[in-house]
Amino acid sequence: TVIGGEENAAKKAITTEATSTKTSATSTPNNTATPTGDSDGNFGPGSIIKQRFKLEKVLGIGGMGKVYKALDLLKAEAKDKKPYVAIKLLNEDFKDHPEAFISLQRESSRQQKLAHPNIATIYDFDRVGGPGTPVFITMELMEGMELKDFIRKTVRKKKGLPFEEAYEIIKQLGAGLTYAHELRLVHSDFKPGNAFLCNDGTVKTLDFGIARAVKNPVSGEAEKTLFDPGKLGALTPAYASYEMLQGEEPDTRDDTYALGCTAYELLTSKHPFNKLAANKAKENNLEPPEIKGLNKKQNRALRRSVAFHRADRSPTVEHFVEELAGKATWHKNPFTIAAAILIILTSILINPTLDYLHQRKIDGLVAEINQGNQQTIDQKLDEILMLEKTDQTTVADEAKNAIQNYFSDKVAFLIDANNESYDFPTANKIIEEIGKFYPESQFLQRQTTLVTTSKKKIISDLNAQYVSALKDPQLINDTKGILEQIARIEPDHPLLEDPRPANAYRILAIERFEANQFATALELVKSGLASAKDDVRLTDLEKKILRAQRVAELESDLNIIKKQLSSLISFKDQQTVISELANLSPDSDLIQSLSTKFKPILQKELDMVIKTGGRNDAEALDNKYNQLMIAFQLNDQLTELKLAHLKGNEREGAITKMVGINTNDIESALSDIDADNQKWEIKLLRNIQELASLSKQNKNANTKLVEYREQIAGLYLEKASQTLQEERFDA
């Protein structure tokens, strides 16, 4: 198979390959080839991907990458009759656009859930190694040719297929699209080049979801898929609806338009608008031609399918296919209704015939299951459960080998630890489903034991890895991935609540913090919080590191210009930085050093104001430098400045007012304690410092100061005791 957007060379290669697939698939595969591929993308025939897929030959090269025929070594070892797959290695563009990888992976994952005989199977979407290595897709390897090549080689020679032959292909294409639409998945790049006609007559649609993963295309060649991983854009202009070309959101009726164009080609060998894009065809007022030999209803169906506006288009693919069949609608025909009533009345006479037909239905269902593949069985299981209980038992018993092999394969796949898609919760659901078909059976017991045993072994291995990672600082980051794997297997496993990883991160962060490696310490804390969001000790340490980191930054800035600080003006220019540092680290050696340098310069200016200046000069000096005096804890000088040139009752009144303001603020803070809030602490400290500077001149201030200091000391001692009991040492 080939992903959408491949060139003609790829199509020819796949057609040629089809004739040899059967022979090679049944011969004994050589799985001893030496890998030649590497993370730089040097892959070719003989390379082995993921220690499983051996590339054998290039089937084609297209706009998105190369397609190889590959041997699945795991299937070969198990002597699977069909050990070959198609592998597409996406080109280097995807390395530079991780969003393209994420989007394509999501859509490929959706396509993997599409189980329908008319949709090509995608097995997996992965990278050959770690992040940044090439992306590859494993797909079903089919025998036949692309519908585009069939149209070119066969349909054009005949100038169109007979209606019955064309309709059989259209019907199968429509069935695949309808199934996907029911699952709310739009193809968005449907065209003959994205459909495959198998040798047995089955028609399969390719690349569901690959084109849907991308939006907002530009313009280009009529039949080539335009793809730009950087813009996430893909479509084929000749088959894109008018709305798609206008950049509107995808709609199922876009696929109807593309199917209608394809139907015209099958019936006439020509595109309805000669490969002209819908917007250009609309500009030129083109209309699709009427096809001779089809009745009015059929021609109307074709015209509606390729209408330029969605509102005028067939509402669903299913509706278009039914209308194209050209059959009468029985429920609108009164004669048909009368005939139906007559049939009901005479049914009493033909019960033996109905019993015979019922048995034929059961036998047919058994035959389909016994001869079908996994997709067929998957579809038929729901059908079995809708039967009467006795019929369910009959089908389950007569198709036992096929059904049980189907379940065994699914369980084995879902619990295989070597498979990145392993899923034990889904495996348990399969066990429940087995119980519906084979309750209290040995098969059910064996599968249950297999799942339980595998689950215990994998968790045991992961637990051993987890313990080792906890002990090794180099492996501590692995604990997160290990726990994610355990969660996939057992979502309620007690290890998922284990506090040890958070504690290990905290200890490592403390080591880095004490070595002044703040950035590394912070990263370790954030890694710990990623898996333990509510760990209060990690949160405390994060605050501590951020505080120390900011202090270091501020000290670095001040040290650079420290020698230039020689005047009040130069200090004033650095007031914001100095104040922030003083708030974060009042005992900082740098703050003490700058305070020693600032104090005599200020004192000189203060003495001059007191000796030769006036009250206005004192207030001006206070307004200009009070923040610096507070930062350097020069509270006595600040109080002296605030009281300068005040005498007698005026001075006493000012002192009393200052004491009152500070006591009120302190009382308010102590009535609403918020000791973990830095702003609360700073404000309280400033009030205490100013009250202390007033205590020498006011007895009430001194009495209150002693009382407040004892109260605050008791508050912090209680807080410290509580914090220690909680083992919050970094708080």
Secondary structure, 3 states (H helix, E strand, C coil): CCCCCECHHHHHHHHHHHHHHHHHHHCCCCCCCCCCCCCCCCCCCCCEECCCEEEEEEEEEECCEEEEEEEEHHHHHCCCCCCEEEEEEECHHHHHCHHHHHHHHHHHHHHHCCCCCCECCEEEEEECCCCCCCEEEEECCCCEEEHHHHHHHHHHHHCCCCHHHHHHHHHHHHHHHHHHHHCCCCCCCCCHHHEEEECCCCEEECCCCCCCCCCCCCCCCCCCCEEECCCCEEECHHHCCHHHHCCCCCCHHHHHHHHHHHHHHHHHCCCCCCCCCHHHHHHCCCCCCCCCCCCHHHHHHHHHHCCCCHHHCCCCHHHHHHHHHCCCCHHHCHHHHHHHHHHHHHHHHHHHHHHHHHHHHHHHHHHHHHHCCHHHHHHHHHHHHCCCHHHHHHHHHHCHHHHHHHHHHHHHHHCCCCCCCCCHHHHHHHHHHHHHHCCCCHHHHHHHHHHHHHHHHHHHHHHHHHHHHHHCCCCCCHHHHHHHHHHHHCCCCHHHHCCHHHHHHHHHHHHHHHCCCHHHHHHHHHHHHHHCCCCHHHHHHHHHHHHHHHHHHHHHHHHHHHHHCCCHHHHHHCHHHHHHHHHHCCCCHHHHHHHHHHHHHHHHHHHHHHHHCCHHHHHHHHHHHHHHHHHCCCHHHHHHHHCCCCCHHHHHHHHHHHHHHHHHHHHHHHHCCCCCCHHHHHHHHHHHHHHHHHCCCCHHHHHHHHHHHHHHHHHHHHHHHHHHHCCCCCC
